[in-house]
């Protein structure tokens, strides 16, 4: 289960760019999370686009409406799992690559910020109950290597 929230100024993205980002941002996290591109895993990913008026975003003490800054925040919330630093870094780099590809920018703006948050085991709910990453390991979407790493590093919620 993953939620990616993209907060940007109003009309920053066209509908076509949002379609592309819905797919590419999902893949940016999905592949490192489960160890492969597994189509059935897509149902566990949500991408939310939040449009904010430029006079309601600021960076460096100046409103984006005054500075023209391309302010954007991407918040990635994932279930507690096997997330060593190299995997988190890969996800963040994948997100920046997806954003630059979709927007046609030559490189990521210094005003684009990515937050990667791990939701503690026992603190994620779906299907009317608390859900654990362990509940998903036998779904067939995780590679054997990734499932073994999750089992070895993530204690199962017992609540």
N, C-alpha and C positions, 0 to 999 in steps of 0.2 A: 504494500500500500504506500503510495507516494502522492504528495500534493505539491505541485509546482505553481507558485503564484507570481505572475509577472505584473508589476505595478509600473506604469509608465504614463506619460502625459496623454491627454485625450487625442485620439486620432493618430497616435504614433504608428500604429500598424493598420494596414489594409486588411480586409477579410482574407485575402489570399495569403498574406504574411502570417496571420493568425492560424490559418489552416496548416501552413508549413511548420510553424512553431509548435503547434499541438502535437504533430508527429515527431519532429526532430528533438524537441525538449524531452518528450517521453523517452525516446531512444537514448538521449544523452545520459539518462539515469538508469533506464531499464537494463541496458547491456552490462554496465558495471555491477549493478545490483544482483542480477541473476546469473551472470556469466556468459550470456548469449542473447541474441535477438530472438525472443520467444513470443510469437504473436499472441498466444493465449494469456500472457502476462499483462498485455496492454490494458485489460479491464481494471487492473489494480492501480492505474495511474490517472490522475486528474490534472489538467492544466487550467488555471483560472487567470483570465486577463482582467486586470483592474485599471480602468482609465481614470485619470485624475486631471483636473484642470491645471494648466501650467502655473497658475497663480496659487496653487495649493501644494506645489513641490518646490523645494529649495535645496541648494547645495552651496557650500561656502558662504552661507549667510545671505545669499541672494535668491530671490524667486526665479524659477526657471522661465517665467514669462518675461522677466527683465533681462536675464543673462542669455537666454536662448540655449542653455545647457540641455543636453539630451539625457536627463535624469531618468534612471531606471533601476528598479530593485527586483531581483529574482530570488524568491524565498523557496528553498527546497526542503520539504519536511518528509523524512523517511522513517520507517520502522527501525527500531534497534535491531541491528544485524551485524554482519561482518563488514565494517567500514574503516579499514586502516587508512592512514593519511594518504598513501599513494592512490587509493581508490577515490577518496573524497576529492583530491586534487584533479584526478582524471574527469570526474563528473563536472567540476567547476570549469575546467578547460573545454569540455564538450559543450557546456551551456553557452559559453562565450563564442565558440565556433558556430553553433546553431544560430545565435543572434546575429552575428556578422553576416552569415550566409543569407539569412532571411531578409535582412535590412539592406543588403548591398553595401554596407559600410566597409571600408578597407581594413579596419581594425576595431576592436572594442573601444568604446569611449571610456575614459577614466571616471565618468559619472555613471557607469553601469556597475552595479554592485550585486554580488551573489552571496547569499547566506545559505549555508548548509546546516540543517538542524536534524539531529537524531532524536526521535521521540522515544522516551524510556519504555522499555518492555513493561507491559501492563497499563500503558497510558494511551493506547490506540483502540478505538472502537469501530466496528463494522458488523453488519449482519445481526444487529441487535445485541451485541455482546462485546466484551474485551477480546481483541484479536492479537495473536502472537505471530511473529514471523515463522515460528515452528509449525503453526497450523498450515502454512503454505509450502513447506519443504517437500511434501510428497505430491505436489501438483504436477510435477514433470517439467516445470519451467526453469528450475535451477539446474545448472550443470552439477554433476556429482561432486566436482571439486569445490564449487561455491557452497553447496549444501553442507558438505563436510566442514568447511570453514565456519559457516554460521553455527552449526551444532557445537563446534569446539569453542567458539568465542562468545556466544550469546546465551546467557542462562534463560531458561524458560520461565515465563510468568506463572506463578501458582497462586491464583487468587480466586 
